[in-house]
Amino acid sequence: MVCISSAILAAALASAGEMPNLAANPGFEAAADGSALPAQWGGNTNVYSRDTTVARSGGASLKFQNADAGRYVLCSQPIELEAGARYELSAWVKTENIEGNESGATLCIEYRNTEGQYLGGAYPAGVTGTRDWTLVQGVTPRIPEEKAGPCSLACYVRQGMTGTAWWDDVSVRRFREYPLSVVLKSPNYRNEITRDGPRDVVVFVELNLRDYGLKLEDVVLRYVAYAEEADQPVLSGQMDAITAPSFDLSLRARKFEEGGNRIEVALVEKSSGEALATETLRVTRLAERVTRTVDVDEHNRLVVDGQPFFPLGMYWSGIGQEQLDLYADSAFNCLMPYGMPTQEQMDMAQAKGLKVIYSVKDIYHDTTYCPDIITSRDDETPFIRGKVEAFRDHPALLAWYINDELPLSMLDRLAARRELLEQLDSDHPTWVVLYQVDEVRRYLPSFHAIGTDPYPIPARPVALAGQWTRQTVDGVCGARPVWMVPQVFNWANYKKTPEEKAQHRAPTLDEMRSMAWQCIAEGANGLVFYSWFDLHKDAATPFDEQWARVKQVAAGIGALTPVLLSVEEAPTIETGDEPWLNWTVKKHEGTVYLIAVNNEPEKHVAAFSLPKKARKALDVSTGEEWPLPDRRRLELQFEPYEVHVVALHGMDRAWGVGFSLNLDVTL
């Protein structure tokens, strides 16, 4: 919750709606000479036209009408955007029978460099089916410094879709981030602290002054914590010399009163003493730690029945016994079925030793996949309550899936849903999955655990899996569980024409393995692959072949879960900053493990510097002994997309003295 009060920053902190609209002819009121299109917009006139019979405001709109799913065209205009800035884009969209396996009628911004190479863009989810005027909006990342010339703004319907759509009141406005952002890093789950917990409450603070013409020396940071029942301060302080735009603020946990407490952090202008922005966080101090069936510990690990648990699963549609039998013969330990399981199906999963992430992600009235039984927002809470009361005590339940890529414009509803699940079920966390990887931090109030879903094959680099994981972990400041969603499916399943299907393929074994281990190397503490049902739908790749590959990837991860879940302090190993390399170091039962992944289709070599001498380096998958020329330097050779997990033996008394390799691992 942000409060802005400084007159000095009144103009700078204006909402996007008060900034100038950079879109030309945004209401399509002006007609182009000699064309059916609106003035200053360009597109295929067989699909797009200016319509004076339908409008949200004024007297016209832009119309899309297309019955050919193989035809994919946009209606666009050039637009000047400033490097380093962010922009909010929005439009009101009306649809009639927009159909196909995509997200519908929407708009986008794209930007390229001087050579015309694509650098990025913003692509809000669209509107499908038949809907009255609906607001579609999104925010761009910061426009890269290397962009030059005009960017492009387009209204369009996603590829492979047919029907009719209209746009009106298009807007592109400068978006200014709030100058103050705070994240509660510790406690990292349900905002709860106890006497035997961590010593400090840790708040991550990030300042964004670039959008407001301020420098670090122009501001100070004030903080105060209150016991909510008494509304009296329990601690306070001020940082006069801020030397970095982001830092941790540590507050002594013992100062907080039992019960509810709130922390107010204010960014204050030195010259005037006025608060430019204030954010409020809440912390609950408990008399003793709550014992939960499924918990999240201070290391962001899931804990099930008191034991650390690495969620390793797949998306499903519904649960059937025959398929469950097949799936259970693998290293997977959980599944996420879209179809809300019955009591019998939950019992079936439990009998196979499998946990279920239970989906209620569609129970938001007036969203695309909301069941017909939900006729208003008033129906949502009773429905959710019924599901929670039915299954919160079921031993197969692992977590609640409460949001699948819903837009940031719904944040209030999403945060309220997380709060409702907390109230109804004290024993299980909530999980969400987003494609909006640049907006993860803004979604923080709406989840306990998060994943993002990079699906790059075949159009984008395999390295996207590691990049998105890093962005997701950074987005939550390393302070929430991250269960990533790697690709194992063929995009052809979601295309209509033979020509479109022929452009796609399923990822190979090497690609799937690289993507999964990239996620792990960049900080994921769970993986839920997409998807089990797609393996059955792929006409180009027999199920048995692809399932065998997926099982192999899962088996390699499953065999190493004791290492992945270890929180023993690992040594500092160093290597060059190679974009093709994702890596991390773990320590388990005294043995140090180096996990290193090649994310490119070329061979590479990497050299790692060890802080102390090692006697032996063994590849845990092949048993190969890697050379240690001076016992402090390890050189690894990588085939395309290859993964190495290397056990380092005998670095000193504290590191693996009694080392023996007892892992049966085939990566």
C-alpha positions as CSV (number, residue, x, y, z in Angstrom):
1,M,0.0,0.0,0.0
2,V,1.6,3.2,-1.2
3,C,0.8,6.7,0.0
4,I,2.2,9.8,-1.9
5,S,2.1,13.2,-0.4
6,S,4.9,15.4,-1.7
7,A,4.0,18.5,-3.8
8,I,7.4,18.5,-5.3
9,L,6.8,15.1,-6.9
10,A,3.1,15.6,-7.7
11,A,3.7,15.8,-11.5
12,A,6.3,13.1,-11.6
13,L,4.1,10.7,-9.7
14,A,1.1,11.3,-11.9
15,S,-0.7,8.2,-12.8
16,A,-0.3,6.8,-16.3
17,G,-3.8,8.1,-17.1
18,E,-2.6,11.7,-16.5
19,M,0.4,11.4,-18.8
20,P,0.1,12.3,-22.5
21,N,-1.3,9.6,-24.8
22,L,1.4,8.8,-27.4
23,A,-0.9,6.7,-29.6
24,A,-2.0,8.6,-32.8
25,N,-5.7,8.6,-33.6
26,P,-6.4,6.4,-30.5
27,G,-10.2,6.5,-30.9
28,F,-10.1,5.8,-34.6
29,E,-12.2,8.9,-35.2
30,A,-10.1,10.1,-38.2
31,A,-10.5,8.2,-41.4
32,A,-7.6,7.6,-43.8
33,D,-7.9,9.1,-47.3
34,G,-8.7,6.5,-49.9
35,S,-8.7,3.6,-47.4
36,A,-11.1,1.7,-45.2
37,L,-8.6,2.0,-42.3
38,P,-8.4,4.7,-39.7
39,A,-5.9,7.4,-40.3
40,Q,-2.3,6.7,-39.1
41,W,-3.0,3.0,-38.8
42,G,-1.7,0.4,-41.3
43,G,-3.0,-3.1,-41.9
44,N,-4.6,-5.6,-44.2
45,T,-7.9,-4.1,-45.4
46,N,-9.3,-7.7,-45.9
47,V,-9.2,-8.0,-42.2
48,Y,-9.2,-4.5,-40.6
49,S,-11.4,-1.6,-41.1
50,R,-12.8,1.6,-39.5
51,D,-16.3,0.9,-38.2
52,T,-18.7,3.7,-37.5
53,T,-21.5,1.4,-36.3
54,V,-19.8,0.2,-33.2
55,A,-17.9,2.4,-30.7
56,R,-17.3,2.5,-27.0
57,S,-16.8,6.3,-27.1
58,G,-17.0,8.8,-29.9
59,G,-18.2,7.6,-33.3
60,A,-15.8,4.9,-34.5
61,S,-13.7,1.9,-33.7
62,L,-11.2,-0.4,-35.3
63,K,-12.8,-3.7,-36.6
64,F,-11.2,-7.1,-37.1
65,Q,-13.1,-9.7,-39.1
66,N,-11.4,-12.9,-40.1
67,A,-12.6,-16.4,-41.0
68,D,-9.2,-17.8,-42.0
69,A,-7.2,-19.3,-39.1
70,G,-4.1,-19.4,-41.3
71,R,-4.1,-15.7,-41.9
72,Y,-2.2,-13.7,-39.2
73,V,-2.0,-9.9,-39.7
74,L,-1.7,-6.9,-37.4
75,C,-3.0,-3.3,-37.6
76,S,-0.1,-1.1,-36.4
77,Q,1.5,2.3,-36.3
78,P,5.0,3.5,-35.5
79,I,5.4,5.1,-32.0
80,E,8.3,7.0,-30.4
81,L,9.3,5.7,-27.0
82,E,12.2,6.8,-24.9
83,A,15.1,4.4,-24.1
84,G,15.2,3.6,-20.4
85,A,11.5,4.4,-19.8
86,R,8.5,2.1,-19.3
87,Y,5.0,2.5,-20.8
88,E,1.5,1.4,-20.0
89,L,-0.5,0.3,-23.0
90,S,-4.2,-0.3,-22.9
91,A,-7.3,-0.5,-25.1
92,W,-11.0,-1.4,-24.7
93,V,-11.8,-4.5,-26.7
94,K,-15.2,-6.0,-27.8
95,T,-15.4,-9.5,-29.3
96,E,-17.8,-11.8,-31.1
97,N,-17.0,-15.4,-31.5
98,I,-13.2,-15.0,-31.2
99,E,-12.1,-18.7,-31.3
100,G,-8.9,-20.7,-31.3
101,N,-6.2,-21.9,-29.0
102,E,-4.8,-18.6,-28.1
103,S,-5.6,-15.7,-25.8
104,G,-7.6,-13.5,-28.2
105,A,-7.9,-9.9,-29.3
106,T,-5.3,-7.7,-27.7
107,L,-2.6,-5.1,-28.4
108,C,1.2,-5.0,-28.2
109,I,4.3,-2.8,-28.3
110,E,7.5,-4.1,-29.9
111,Y,11.0,-2.6,-30.2
112,R,14.0,-3.3,-32.3
113,N,17.6,-2.1,-32.7
114,T,19.1,-0.2,-35.6
115,E,19.7,-3.5,-37.5
116,G,16.1,-4.4,-37.2
117,Q,16.7,-7.2,-34.7
118,Y,13.8,-7.8,-32.3
119,L,14.7,-6.7,-28.7
120,G,11.5,-7.3,-26.9
121,G,7.9,-6.1,-26.3
122,A,4.8,-6.2,-24.1
123,Y,2.0,-8.6,-25.0
124,P,-1.1,-8.4,-22.6
125,A,-3.4,-11.4,-22.6
126,G,-6.4,-10.7,-24.9
127,V,-10.2,-11.3,-25.0
128,T,-11.8,-14.4,-26.4
129,G,-15.4,-15.6,-27.1
130,T,-18.1,-13.0,-27.1
131,R,-17.5,-10.2,-24.7
132,D,-18.7,-6.6,-24.3
133,W,-16.1,-3.9,-24.0
134,T,-13.3,-5.1,-21.8
135,L,-10.2,-3.3,-20.8
136,V,-6.9,-4.9,-21.9
137,Q,-3.7,-3.5,-20.4
138,G,-0.1,-4.2,-19.8
139,V,3.2,-2.5,-19.0
140,T,6.4,-2.7,-21.0
141,P,9.8,-3.5,-19.5
142,R,12.2,-0.6,-19.7
143,I,12.9,0.2,-23.3
144,P,16.5,-1.0,-24.0
145,E,19.2,1.6,-24.5
146,E,20.2,0.0,-27.8
147,K,16.8,0.7,-29.4
148,A,16.8,3.3,-32.1
149,G,14.0,4.9,-34.3
150,P,10.3,4.3,-33.8
151,C,8.9,1.3,-32.0
152,S,5.5,-0.2,-33.1
153,L,2.1,-0.3,-31.5
154,A,-0.3,-2.9,-32.9
155,C,-3.9,-4.0,-32.4
156,Y,-4.3,-7.7,-33.4
157,V,-5.9,-11.1,-32.7
158,R,-3.5,-13.8,-31.8
159,Q,-2.4,-16.2,-34.5
160,G,-4.7,-19.1,-35.4
161,M,-7.9,-17.3,-34.2
162,T,-11.0,-16.4,-36.1
163,G,-14.0,-14.2,-35.4
164,T,-14.8,-10.5,-35.0
165,A,-13.3,-7.9,-32.7
166,W,-13.3,-4.2,-32.1
167,W,-10.8,-1.8,-30.4
168,D,-11.5,1.7,-29.1
169,D,-9.7,4.2,-26.8
170,V,-6.2,2.9,-27.3
171,S,-3.6,4.4,-24.9
172,V,0.1,4.4,-24.6
173,R,1.4,6.5,-21.7
174,R,4.6,6.9,-19.8
175,F,4.6,4.6,-16.7
176,R,6.6,5.6,-13.7
177,E,7.3,3.1,-11.1
178,Y,6.8,4.1,-7.5
179,P,10.0,5.4,-6.0
180,L,9.9,2.9,-3.1
181,S,9.4,-0.8,-3.2
182,V,9.7,-3.1,-0.2
183,V,9.5,-6.9,0.1
184,L,9.3,-8.9,3.4
185,K,12.2,-11.3,3.0
186,S,12.1,-12.8,6.5
187,P,9.7,-14.1,7.6
188,N,9.1,-15.6,4.1
189,Y,5.9,-17.4,4.8
190,R,2.6,-16.1,6.0
191,N,4.4,-13.1,7.7
192,E,4.8,-15.1,10.9
193,I,7.6,-14.9,13.4
194,T,8.2,-16.8,16.6
195,R,10.6,-16.6,19.5
196,D,12.7,-19.5,18.2
197,G,12.7,-18.2,14.7
198,P,15.3,-16.0,12.9
199,R,16.7,-13.1,15.0
200,D,15.8,-10.4,12.5
201,V,12.8,-9.3,10.4
202,V,14.4,-8.5,7.1
203,V,12.9,-6.0,4.6
204,F,14.3,-5.7,1.1
205,V,14.2,-2.0,0.1
206,E,14.5,-0.9,-3.5
207,L,14.5,2.8,-4.6
208,N,13.5,3.9,-8.1
209,L,14.6,7.5,-8.4
210,R,15.4,7.5,-12.1
211,D,11.8,8.3,-13.1
212,Y,11.7,11.3,-10.8
213,G,14.9,13.2,-11.3
214,L,16.2,12.4,-7.8
215,K,19.5,11.0,-6.5
216,L,20.3,8.8,-3.5
217,E,21.8,11.8,-1.6
218,D,18.4,13.6,-2.0
219,V,16.5,11.2,0.2
220,V,16.5,9.4,3.6
221,L,14.6,6.3,4.7
222,R,12.5,6.3,7.9
223,Y,10.9,3.2,9.4
224,V,8.7,2.5,12.3
225,A,7.0,-0.6,13.6
226,Y,3.7,-0.6,15.5
227,A,1.9,-3.1,17.7
228,E,-1.5,-2.9,15.9
229,E,-3.7,-3.6,19.0
230,A,-2.1,-0.8,21.0
231,D,-1.2,1.3,17.9
232,Q,2.1,2.2,19.6
233,P,5.6,2.2,18.2
234,V,7.8,-0.8,19.1
235,L,10.9,0.4,17.2
236,S,11.8,3.1,14.8
237,G,14.9,4.5,13.0
238,Q,16.2,6.4,10.0
239,M,18.9,5.8,7.4
240,D,20.5,9.2,6.5
241,A,23.2,7.9,4.2
242,I,21.8,5.7,1.4
243,T,24.7,4.4,-0.7
244,A,22.9,1.8,-3.0
245,P,19.5,1.8,-4.7
246,S,18.6,-1.6,-3.1
247,F,19.5,-3.1,0.3
248,D,18.2,-5.1,3.2
249,L,16.8,-3.4,6.3
250,S,17.1,-5.6,9.4
251,L,14.8,-5.1,12.4
252,R,15.3,-7.0,15.6
253,A,12.5,-9.6,15.8
254,R,12.3,-9.6,19.6
255,K,11.1,-6.0,19.5
256,F,7.8,-7.0,17.9
257,E,4.7,-7.6,20.1
258,E,2.8,-10.8,20.2
259,G,-0.1,-10.6,17.7
260,G,-0.3,-8.2,14.7
261,N,2.4,-5.6,13.9
262,R,2.8,-3.3,11.0
263,I,6.0,-1.8,9.6
264,E,5.8,1.5,7.8
265,V,8.8,2.4,5.6
266,A,8.9,6.0,4.3
267,L,11.1,7.6,1.6
268,V,11.6,11.2,2.7
269,E,13.0,14.1,0.8
270,K,15.9,15.7,2.8
271,S,15.3,19.3,1.8
272,S,11.6,19.5,2.7
273,G,11.3,16.6,5.2
274,E,8.2,15.4,3.4
275,A,7.4,11.7,2.8
276,L,7.5,11.0,-1.0
277,A,6.2,7.5,-0.6
278,T,5.3,5.1,2.2
279,E,4.8,1.4,2.1
280,T,3.3,-0.8,4.8
281,L,4.1,-4.4,5.7
282,R,2.5,-6.6,8.3
283,V,4.1,-9.2,10.6
284,T,2.4,-11.5,13.1
285,R,4.3,-12.7,16.1
286,L,3.1,-16.1,17.4
287,A,3.7,-17.4,20.9
288,E,5.1,-20.6,19.4
289,R,5.7,-22.0,15.9
290,V,2.7,-23.6,14.2
291,T,3.2,-27.2,13.2
292,R,1.8,-27.7,9.7
293,T,1.3,-30.8,7.5
294,V,2.7,-28.9,4.6
295,D,4.9,-25.9,5.5
296,V,7.5,-23.6,4.0
297,D,10.8,-23.2,5.9
298,E,13.1,-20.2,6.1
299,H,15.1,-21.6,3.1
300,N,12.0,-21.5,0.9
301,R,11.9,-25.3,0.9
302,L,8.5,-27.1,1.0
303,V,8.3,-29.3,4.1
304,V,5.8,-32.2,4.1
305,D,5.2,-34.1,7.4
306,G,8.3,-32.5,8.8
307,Q,10.6,-33.5,5.9
308,P,12.0,-31.2,3.1
309,F,10.2,-32.0,-0.2
310,F,11.2,-31.0,-3.7
311,P,7.9,-30.8,-5.8
312,L,8.6,-32.7,-9.0
313,G,5.4,-33.0,-11.1
314,M,3.5,-32.4,-14.3
315,Y,0.3,-30.7,-15.3
316,W,-2.6,-33.0,-15.9
317,S,-6.2,-32.6,-17.1
318,G,-8.2,-35.2,-15.2
319,I,-7.1,-38.1,-13.1
320,G,-7.6,-41.7,-14.3
321,Q,-6.4,-44.9,-12.7
322,E,-4.7,-46.4,-15.7
323,Q,-2.7,-43.2,-16.4
324,L,-2.0,-42.7,-12.7
325,D,-0.5,-46.2,-12.6
326,L,1.8,-45.4,-15.5
327,Y,2.8,-42.0,-14.1
328,A,3.5,-43.4,-10.6
329,D,6.2,-45.6,-12.2
330,S,8.6,-42.7,-12.3
331,A,10.5,-40.2,-10.1
332,F,7.6,-37.8,-10.1
333,N,6.1,-37.2,-6.7
334,C,3.1,-34.9,-7.4
335,L,0.8,-33.7,-10.2
336,M,-1.3,-30.6,-10.9
337,P,-4.6,-31.6,-12.5
338,Y,-6.7,-28.8,-14.1
339,G,-9.9,-30.8,-13.5
340,M,-10.7,-30.5,-9.8
341,P,-10.3,-34.0,-8.4
342,T,-13.0,-35.8,-6.6
343,Q,-12.6,-37.6,-3.3
344,E,-12.1,-40.8,-5.1
345,Q,-9.4,-39.3,-7.4
346,M,-7.6,-37.8,-4.4
347,D,-7.6,-41.2,-2.8
348,M,-6.2,-42.8,-5.9
349,A,-3.3,-40.3,-5.9
350,Q,-2.7,-41.0,-2.2
351,A,-2.6,-44.7,-2.8
352,K,0.1,-44.2,-5.4
353,G,2.2,-42.0,-3.0
354,L,1.5,-38.9,-5.1
355,K,0.7,-35.4,-3.9
356,V,-1.8,-33.2,-5.6
357,I,-1.6,-29.5,-6.2
358,Y,-5.3,-28.7,-6.3
359,S,-6.5,-26.2,-8.9
360,V,-9.1,-23.5,-8.1
361,K,-7.4,-21.1,-10.5
362,D,-10.5,-20.6,-12.7
363,I,-12.9,-19.5,-9.9
364,Y,-13.0,-15.9,-10.9
365,H,-16.2,-14.7,-12.3
366,D,-16.1,-13.2,-15.8
367,T,-12.7,-14.8,-16.7
368,T,-12.3,-17.0,-19.7
369,Y,-12.4,-20.5,-18.1
370,C,-14.6,-19.8,-15.1
371,P,-17.2,-22.6,-14.7
372,D,-20.8,-21.7,-15.6
373,I,-21.8,-22.5,-12.0
374,I,-20.1,-19.2,-10.9
375,T,-22.6,-16.7,-12.1
376,S,-21.3,-13.7,-10.0
377,R,-18.4,-12.8,-7.7
378,D,-20.7,-13.6,-4.8
379,D,-20.5,-17.3,-5.9
380,E,-16.7,-17.5,-5.7
381,T,-16.2,-17.6,-2.0
382,P,-18.8,-20.3,-1.2
383,F,-17.4,-22.5,-4.0
384,I,-13.8,-22.1,-2.8
385,R,-14.9,-22.7,0.8
386,G,-16.6,-26.0,-0.2
387,K,-13.5,-27.2,-2.0
388,V,-11.2,-26.3,0.9
389,E,-13.4,-27.8,3.5
390,A,-13.6,-31.0,1.5
391,F,-9.9,-31.5,0.9
392,R,-7.8,-29.5,3.3
393,D,-7.4,-32.5,5.5
394,H,-6.7,-35.0,2.7
395,P,-3.2,-36.5,3.0
396,A,-2.6,-36.1,-0.8
397,L,-3.1,-32.4,-0.8
398,L,0.2,-30.5,-1.4
399,A,-0.9,-26.9,-2.3
400,W,-3.6,-24.8,-3.8
401,Y,-3.2,-23.5,-7.4
402,I,-4.9,-20.1,-7.4
403,N,-3.8,-18.2,-10.5
404,D,-2.8,-19.2,-14.0
405,E,-1.5,-16.1,-15.8
406,L,-4.4,-13.8,-14.8
407,P,-3.6,-10.1,-15.4
408,L,-2.1,-7.6,-12.9
409,S,-5.3,-5.5,-13.2
410,M,-6.9,-8.3,-11.1
411,L,-4.3,-8.0,-8.3
412,D,-6.8,-7.0,-5.6
413,R,-8.9,-10.0,-6.3
414,L,-5.8,-12.3,-6.5
415,A,-4.5,-11.0,-3.2
416,A,-7.9,-11.5,-1.6
417,R,-8.0,-15.1,-2.9
418,R,-4.6,-15.8,-1.3
419,E,-5.9,-14.3,2.0
420,L,-9.1,-16.3,1.8
421,L,-7.1,-19.6,1.3
422,E,-4.9,-18.6,4.3
423,Q,-8.0,-18.2,6.5
424,L,-9.6,-21.4,5.3
425,D,-6.6,-23.6,5.4
426,S,-3.7,-23.0,7.7
427,D,-1.9,-26.2,6.6
428,H,-1.1,-25.6,2.9
429,P,0.5,-22.9,0.7
430,T,-0.8,-21.3,-2.5
431,W,1.0,-21.5,-5.8
432,V,0.6,-19.3,-8.9
433,V,2.1,-19.4,-12.4
434,L,2.7,-16.4,-14.6
435,Y,4.1,-15.7,-18.0
436,Q,4.4,-12.0,-16.8
437,V,7.9,-12.6,-15.7
438,D,8.7,-8.9,-15.7
439,E,5.9,-8.2,-13.2
440,V,6.5,-10.9,-10.6
441,R,7.3,-8.4,-7.8
442,R,4.0,-6.6,-8.3
443,Y,2.2,-9.9,-7.9
444,L,3.8,-10.6,-4.5
445,P,0.7,-10.0,-2.4
446,S,-1.1,-12.8,-4.2
447,F,0.9,-16.0,-3.5
448,H,3.1,-18.0,-1.2
449,A,5.0,-19.9,-4.0
450,I,5.4,-18.9,-7.7
451,G,6.4,-20.3,-11.0
452,T,6.9,-18.9,-14.5
453,D,6.5,-20.9,-17.7
454,P,9.2,-20.4,-20.4
455,Y,8.3,-22.5,-23.4
456,P,11.0,-21.7,-25.9
457,I,11.2,-24.7,-28.2
458,P,11.6,-24.3,-31.2
459,A,11.3,-20.6,-31.7
460,R,13.5,-19.2,-28.9
461,P,16.7,-20.2,-27.2
462,V,16.8,-23.0,-24.6
463,A,18.6,-20.5,-22.4
464,L,15.2,-18.8,-21.8
465,A,14.5,-21.4,-19.0
466,G,17.4,-20.2,-16.9
467,Q,16.8,-16.5,-17.7
468,W,13.2,-16.7,-16.6
469,T,14.1,-18.6,-13.4
470,R,16.7,-15.9,-12.5
471,Q,14.2,-13.2,-13.1
472,T,11.6,-15.0,-11.0
473,V,13.9,-15.5,-8.1
474,D,15.1,-11.9,-8.3
475,G,11.5,-10.8,-8.5
476,V,10.7,-12.3,-5.2
477,C,14.1,-11.3,-3.8
478,G,15.0,-14.9,-3.2
479,A,12.4,-14.9,-0.5
480,R,9.6,-17.2,-1.8
481,P,9.5,-20.8,-3.1
482,V,9.9,-20.9,-6.9
483,W,8.4,-23.9,-8.6
484,M,9.2,-23.5,-12.3
485,V,7.2,-24.9,-15.3
486,P,9.6,-26.3,-17.9
487,Q,8.5,-27.3,-21.4
488,V,8.2,-31.0,-22.5
489,F,5.3,-30.5,-25.0
490,N,5.1,-29.7,-28.7
491,W,3.6,-26.4,-29.6
492,A,2.0,-28.1,-32.7
493,N,-0.7,-29.3,-30.3
494,Y,-2.0,-25.8,-30.1
495,K,-1.8,-25.0,-33.9
496,K,-4.7,-25.6,-36.3
497,T,-3.3,-25.9,-39.8
498,P,-0.8,-28.6,-41.1
499,E,1.5,-25.8,-42.2
500,E,1.5,-24.3,-38.7
501,K,2.0,-27.7,-37.0
502,A,4.9,-28.5,-39.3
503,Q,6.8,-25.5,-37.9
504,H,6.9,-27.0,-34.4
505,R,8.4,-30.0,-32.7
506,A,8.7,-31.5,-29.2
507,P,11.9,-30.6,-27.3
508,T,14.6,-33.3,-27.4
509,L,16.0,-35.1,-24.4
510,D,19.0,-32.9,-24.2
511,E,16.9,-29.8,-24.4
512,M,14.5,-30.9,-21.7
513,R,17.3,-31.9,-19.4
514,S,19.1,-28.6,-20.0
515,M,16.0,-26.6,-19.3
516,A,15.2,-28.4,-16.1
517,W,18.7,-28.2,-14.7
518,Q,19.0,-24.5,-15.7
519,C,15.9,-23.9,-13.5
520,I,17.6,-25.7,-10.6
521,A,20.9,-24.0,-11.1
522,E,19.2,-20.6,-11.0
523,G,17.3,-21.2,-7.8
524,A,14.2,-23.2,-8.5
525,N,13.2,-25.4,-5.5
526,G,10.4,-27.3,-7.4
527,L,9.6,-28.2,-11.0
528,V,6.1,-28.9,-12.5
529,F,6.5,-29.8,-16.2
530,Y,3.9,-28.9,-18.9
531,S,2.4,-31.3,-19.6
532,W,1.3,-34.9,-19.2
533,F,-1.8,-34.6,-21.4
534,D,0.2,-33.0,-24.2
535,L,2.5,-36.0,-24.4
536,H,-0.6,-38.0,-25.4
537,K,-1.8,-35.4,-28.0
538,D,1.4,-35.0,-30.0
539,A,0.8,-36.6,-33.4
540,A,4.5,-36.2,-34.4
541,T,6.1,-37.8,-31.3
542,P,4.8,-41.2,-30.0
543,F,3.9,-41.0,-26.3
544,D,6.1,-43.9,-25.3
545,E,9.2,-42.3,-26.8
546,Q,8.7,-38.8,-25.2
547,W,7.5,-40.2,-21.9
548,A,10.7,-42.3,-21.7
549,R,12.7,-39.1,-22.2
550,V,10.7,-37.2,-19.6
551,K,11.0,-40.0,-17.1
552,Q,14.8,-40.0,-17.6
553,V,15.0,-36.3,-16.9
554,A,12.9,-36.7,-13.8
555,A,14.9,-39.7,-12.6
556,G,18.1,-37.7,-12.7
557,I,16.6,-34.9,-10.7
558,G,14.8,-37.3,-8.2
559,A,18.1,-39.1,-7.5
560,L,19.7,-35.9,-6.5
561,T,16.9,-34.4,-4.4
562,P,18.8,-34.9,-1.1
563,V,21.6,-32.7,-2.6
564,L,19.1,-30.1,-4.0
565,L,17.3,-29.9,-0.6
566,S,20.5,-29.5,1.4
567,V,21.0,-26.2,3.2
568,E,24.5,-26.9,4.4
569,E,26.7,-23.9,3.8
570,A,28.5,-24.3,0.5
571,P,32.0,-22.9,-0.4
572,T,32.5,-20.1,-2.8
573,I,33.5,-21.4,-6.3
574,E,34.3,-18.9,-9.1
575,T,34.2,-19.0,-12.9
576,G,33.8,-16.5,-15.7
577,D,30.6,-14.8,-16.5
578,E,29.6,-17.0,-19.4
579,P,26.1,-16.4,-20.9
580,W,25.9,-20.1,-22.0
581,L,26.5,-21.4,-18.5
582,N,24.1,-21.9,-15.6
583,W,25.6,-23.2,-12.4
584,T,25.3,-23.5,-8.6
585,V,27.1,-25.1,-5.7
586,K,25.5,-27.4,-3.1
587,K,26.9,-29.2,-0.1
588,H,25.4,-32.4,1.3
589,E,26.7,-34.5,4.2
590,G,30.1,-32.8,3.8
591,T,30.4,-33.4,0.1
592,V,30.5,-30.4,-2.3
593,Y,28.5,-30.7,-5.5
594,L,29.0,-28.4,-8.5
595,I,25.9,-28.3,-10.8
596,A,26.8,-26.8,-14.2
597,V,24.6,-26.6,-17.4
598,N,25.3,-25.7,-21.0
599,N,22.3,-23.8,-22.3
600,E,23.5,-23.6,-25.9
601,P,23.6,-26.0,-28.9
602,E,27.4,-25.6,-29.1
603,K,30.3,-27.2,-27.3
604,H,31.9,-25.2,-24.5
605,V,34.6,-25.4,-21.9
606,A,34.4,-23.8,-18.4
607,A,37.1,-23.5,-15.8
608,F,36.2,-23.2,-12.1
609,S,38.4,-21.9,-9.3
610,L,38.2,-23.7,-6.0
611,P,38.8,-21.9,-2.7
612,K,40.8,-24.9,-1.3
613,K,42.5,-27.9,-2.8
614,A,40.4,-30.9,-3.8
615,R,41.7,-34.5,-4.1
616,K,39.2,-35.8,-6.5
617,A,36.4,-34.6,-8.8
618,L,33.8,-37.2,-9.9
619,D,31.0,-36.8,-12.3
620,V,28.0,-38.3,-10.4
621,S,26.3,-39.5,-13.6
622,T,29.2,-41.1,-15.5
623,G,31.6,-41.8,-12.7
624,E,34.2,-40.0,-14.8
625,E,37.1,-38.5,-12.8
626,W,37.7,-34.9,-13.9
627,P,41.3,-33.6,-13.9
628,L,42.4,-31.2,-11.2
629,P,45.7,-29.8,-12.6
630,D,46.7,-27.9,-9.4
631,R,43.9,-29.3,-7.2
632,R,42.3,-25.8,-7.1
633,R,41.2,-25.6,-10.7
634,L,38.5,-27.7,-12.4
635,E,38.0,-27.7,-16.1
636,L,34.8,-29.1,-17.5
637,Q,34.0,-29.8,-21.2
638,F,30.4,-29.6,-22.3
639,E,28.6,-31.1,-25.3
640,P,25.6,-29.1,-26.6
641,Y,23.1,-28.7,-23.7
642,E,25.1,-31.0,-21.5
643,V,24.6,-31.1,-17.7
644,H,27.4,-32.0,-15.3
645,V,27.0,-32.6,-11.6
646,V,30.5,-33.0,-10.1
647,A,31.2,-34.2,-6.6
648,L,34.4,-32.6,-5.1
649,H,36.2,-34.8,-2.6
650,G,38.7,-34.0,0.1
651,M,39.0,-30.3,-0.1
652,D,39.7,-30.2,3.7
653,R,38.5,-31.8,6.8
654,A,35.1,-30.1,6.7
655,W,34.6,-31.0,3.1
656,G,33.8,-34.6,2.3
657,V,36.5,-36.4,4.2
658,G,34.5,-39.6,4.4
659,F,33.4,-39.2,0.8
660,S,31.7,-42.0,-1.0
661,L,29.5,-41.7,-4.0
662,N,26.3,-43.6,-3.2
663,L,24.0,-41.9,-5.8
664,D,22.5,-43.9,-8.7
665,V,22.2,-41.0,-11.1
666,T,21.6,-41.0,-14.8
667,L,21.1,-37.5,-16.0
